[in-house]
Each structure stands twice: as C-alpha cells, then as structure tokens.
C-alpha cells in the first residue's frame, strides 16, 4: 500500500511541468483575450488629442501591442518545445536547452517592457485627471496574465519530458488557469466602471402644454439648491427649464416647478471631471440639451426624458464652435458651417465660409427652426452692406440671400445676430449714427424682413411667431443722469410692420425703466421698480395698461422672463448665477 502511494506521488511530481505549462497556456490565452478586448471593445479614456496628456493617449495601445508580441513569442517557444522536446532523444535535449534560453529571453523582454512602460505612474496620471474606463485596466491585466503565463511556461520548457498527467489533473489545471483570468476580468470591470460616479434619473415623456395667453397668479416659487461656490446656467426648454451646474444637470417641470430628471457626477468637486456649464445649450428644434464636460467631451440628452443620446469626445474641439439656435450647428472663424443631427451626433453636411470680399465669424451664424442664417459685412463707408444668407437645414443648400444697405457700418464689431425661441431672428448693423435693425420673421423669405433705421439704441426684448417687443429711446426724452433707459416700447407686427406703442406716458420715470419684458399671446408684460417691483401687463392690440401685480424680489438682481410648458417663468439670479430663484405664473 505504501509503495503504491509512493509511486502515485512520484507520478504527480513528474507531471508538474506539464500541468504548469497548461496553466501558463490558459493564462496566455486569457491575456490575449483581454488585450483584444482592450483594443477593440473597451471604451477609451477620453484624452483630447491636443491636451496635456496627448502623448499618453496611446498608452493602452502600446500595452496591448507589447502584450501580444510577448504572448506570441512565449506561445511559439512553448509550442516548439511541446512538439520537438518530448521525444526523449538527443535532438530533443538540444531543443529543450534552446527553449530554456528562448523563454528566458522572452521573460526578460516582458519584464523590461513592463518597467519601461512606466505602468503605475502613467495609470495614476491618466485616471487622476480623466474618467475611468475598462481600456487601461484590461490592458494592464492582460500584460500581467501574459507575464505569469510565460513564467509557468518556463517550468514546462525547462523539463518538457515529464509524465503525462491524468485527465482529471489536466482538467484541474485548466480550472486553475481560468480562475485568475476570470478574476482579472472582474477586477477590470470593477476598476473601469465609471457608472458608480454617476447619479442619473430619467423621466417619462410629457407633452408640451401651451404657455399662458395672459399673466395669471403666482403658482410656485423655487429657491434652487445650487452650490454658492460655483456659477450656474439656466436654459429654458419646451417642457420646463434645466439648471446646469459643474456637477451636472437638473430639469424642472415648467408647469409645477417639480424636478423631473437629473444627471450628476459625484466626482465633480475633484476637478477631474466637471460640467462646463457655460457651454450648455438647448436645441429646441430637436429637443436636445447639449453639454460639454471637462476630460469627457460632449454629452447630449433628450430634454424631455433626460435619456443620454450620445457622447462625442472630440466633437467641436477644433476652431469651430457651436452656434446659437435651435439645431446643432458648428461654425469656423471664417464662417464655414457644419450641421449635425442633434439626436445622434451624425454629421449631415458642410458648406464653405464667406468669400474674401465679406467678413463673418462664428458669432454671426444662428440656427432657427426652419433655416440657418449667416450674416456678413461687405464693403466699406457709404457702400457698406450687411448680407444675410439663409440655408436649408436639411440639405445645406442656399435658400435665399439679401443685401441690406448699412452706410458707415462699424468695421469690426458692426454686425450682431440673435435668434429667439419663436424663430424670429434679429440682425443689427451698428452704425456711426443710428443702428439698422433687421427682423426676420419665422417661416418667411428674406424679402419679408422688417428693416428699420429710425430707432435710437433699439433693442428687441421678446418675440412670438407673429410679433416682436421692441424698445428705443424717444428723441424728445431726457434720460436721468447715468441711467439711459429706453422709454418708447412697441409691439411690432411681423405682417406689414404694423406697430402698437405701449402707453407709458402716465408712468413715473422709475416705472418706465423696465428691468425685464416678454410677450404673451394677448399681452405684453414688463417688470419695473418703483418702491418695489411690480409686473405690468399691456393689451397687445391697443397698447393700454391692463393691470399691475406687485411681486417680492430682492434688488440688484439679474431678471429675465421665459415661457415654457404651462407657465410664464421669471428667472431671478445674482449677477454670477450663484443664487437662483424661479417664479412661475399661470
């Protein structure tokens, strides 16, 4: 009995090199699979091509390349020894000796590569500044598995003539090799899981309710929970409003003020990943909120539900910038326009910039609901003109073009353009005396533009699809020292330029100094201070004052109106958007 045990023990000991080689082969195979996963499947760390770590952006690829070369060499040596080194003759002995030298060389190469790749510090540098993804952890795990596999292959190569193990022992060796491979895959998935830093809550889709036709009572008043150490941005959507902070987005229902969805990152304070909230844009035509994140790139969300639509790491990182308006359009400094599908990030078309005879920039292109407009200044002195070009948003084809005379136009900053939520576009040519205002009604050719050069210091405050609320200085009005506020207010109709002047002659000078204004279907609404803030409504058809509604607001605040689903909202902030109050009216 004792002899049988001794014989069995000796058999097991003689089979150890083969079992070790089998475990090593499994580790090699697992390392190769992880390397291929890292290169072709895993999401990359979004290192910008022009960032401070641009040279480290190919770090995972260099690891994968070295790992595959190392694994191929080790497998080749092991295969040759397996085929030729187990025959037991003199040639097999020389093959085994050569295999030992070869595998030692391969191991030396692998260890040297691991050291020179500076894996620990490069990994810490990347993950310390960028979000984690499985690409780098899986590449590192692949290298570790291949090195361990090569070490075990060395045991086999050093003594390839051992006794063949039993099938049960071979199966156990495979299991022993698979366990660390699965463990490495699990660690890779855990370390590269960025979702643990994200708090993302979506909402069910909700139809857009019409905005009130006239000012109603106050429905809600929200003091939004924002960090006072950071500035913020508010964009108004069809169904509510989105507050963009360095930590992420929160969308609130326009009718009730209740939060509907949010997307926030818990690591924003680390400065590794932060929402560039000043670049948050709402694209009304496609109902998309577009955000830009430090060390991540652009992320697009469905504005109604909060669903994440797409991510583009290098989208618009060159000289192009995202144009204002209702569709996703980027513009170069020379006015080259590129249109994208906002819900997929797919490029649709590109048109060249202006000719050398005219001057434009990325700030002179806007995207309305039904057209993309580009304004350019052409000529000098008395021959100066503003040329407005309209492009078809689906194809990029030239739809319309018109030249507007603007004598003595300011040469550098003489042209500005703005698009309103309604689709109205306001182009202003700044001249030496009186500015030229060009109003482009929605869904109308450029021939229907409203052009006016008679108003002093004119400004368009609000629009709907049929009219614009415009203010200007009255030539006979003497402004108070240091307060050059406009006095004359008009509702300018898009049809035939018919205007209705708001009757402000009976108001005090303080009441005429309007802080915010908007247009509803039946009324114009203004907000002014006179021993307290008050909302005043004006009948759009007659210009007569309808009612006065006192409202409690702190002084020295930034004030603006917006219409959204079911409400007129008044957005009250300090001048750095650190303290935000939203007041909703029915």
C-alpha positions, 0 to 999 in steps of 0.5 A: 500500500505504501509503495503504491502511494509512493509511486502515485506521488512520484507520478504527480511530481513528474507531471508538474511541468506539464500541468504548469505549462497548461496553466501558463497556456490558459493564462496566455490565452486569457491575456490575449483575450483581454488585450483584444478586448482592450483594443477593440471593445473597451471604451477609451479614456477620453484624452483630447488629442491636443491636451496635456496628456496627448502623448499618453493617449496611446498608452493602452495601445502600446500595452496591448501591442507589447502584450501580444508580441510577448504572448506570441513569442512565449506561445511559439517557444512553448509550442516548439518545445511541446512538439520537438522536446518530448521525444526523449532523444538527443535532438530533443535535449538540444531543443529543450536547452534552446527553449530554456534560453528562448523563454528566458529571453522572452521573460526578460523582454516582458519584464523590461517592457513592463518597467519601461512602460512606466505602468503605475505612474502613467495609470495614476496620471491618466485616471487622476485627471480623466474618467475611468474606463475598462481600456487601461485596466484590461490592458494592464491585466492582460500584460500581467496574465501574459507575464505569469503565463510565460513564467509557468511556461518556463517550468514546462520548457525547462523539463518538457519530458515529464509524465503525462498527467491524468485527465482529471489533473489536466482538467484541474489545471485548466480550472486553475488557469481560468480562475485568475483570468476570470478574476482579472476580468472582474477586477477590470470591470470593477476598476473601469466602471465609471457608472458608480460616479454617476447619479442619473434619473430619467423621466417619462415623456410629457407633452408640451402644454401651451404657455399662458395667453395672459399673466395669471397668479403666482403658482410656485416659487423655487429657491434652487439648491445650487452650490454658492461656490460655483456659477450656474446656467439656466436654459429654458426648454419646451417642457420646463427649464434645466439648471446646469451646474459643474456637477451636472444637470437638473430639469424642472417641470415648467408647469409645477416647478417639480424636478423631473430628471437629473444627471450628476457626477459625484466626482465633480468637486475633484476637478477631474471631471466637471460640467462646463456649464457655460457651454450648455445649450438647448436645441429646441428644434430637436429637443436636445440639451447639449453639454460639454464636460471637462476630460469627457467631451460632449454629452447630449440628452433628450430634454424631455426624458433626460435619456443620454443620446450620445457622447462625442469626445472630440466633437467641436474641439477644433476652431469651430464652435457651436452656434446659437439656435435651435439645431446643432450647428458648428461654425469656423472663424471664417464662417464655414458651417457644419450641421449635425443631427442633434439626436445622434451626433451624425454629421449631415453636411458642410458648406464653405465660409464667406468669400474674401470680399465679406467678413463673418465669424462664428458669432454671426451664424444662428440656427432657427427652426426652419433655416440657418442664417449667416450674416456678413459685412461687405464693403466699406463707408457709404457702400457698406452692406450687411448680407444675410444668407439663409440655408436649408437645414436639411440639405445645406443648400442656399435658400435665399440671400439679401443685401441690406444697405448699412452706410458707415457700418462699424468695421469690426464689431458692426454686425450682431445676430440673435435668434429667439425661441419663436424663430424670429431672428434679429440682425443689427448693423451698428452704425456711426449714427443710428443702428439698422435693425433687421427682423426676420420673421419665422417661416418667411423669405428674406424679402419679408424682413422688417428693416428699420433705421429710425430707432435710437439704441433699439433693442428687441426684448421678446418675440412670438411667431407673429410679433416682436417687443421692441424698445428705443429711446424717444428723441424728445426724452431726457434720460436721468443722469447715468441711467439711459433707459429706453422709454418708447416700447412697441409691439411690432407686427411681423405682417406689414410692420404694423406697430402698437406703442405701449402707453407709458406716458402716465408712468413715473420715470422709475416705472418706465425703466423696465428691468425685464419684458416678454410677450404673451399671446394677448399681452405684453408684460414688463417688470419695473421698480418703483418702491418695489417691483411690480409686473405690468401687463399691456393689451397687445392690440391697443397698447393700454395698461391692463393691470399691475401685480406687485411681486417680492424680489430682492434688488440688484438682481439679474431678471429675465422672463421665459415661457415654457410648458404651462407657465410664464417663468421669471428667472431671478439670479445674482449677477454670477448665477450663484443664487437662483430663484424661479417664479412661475405664473399661470 
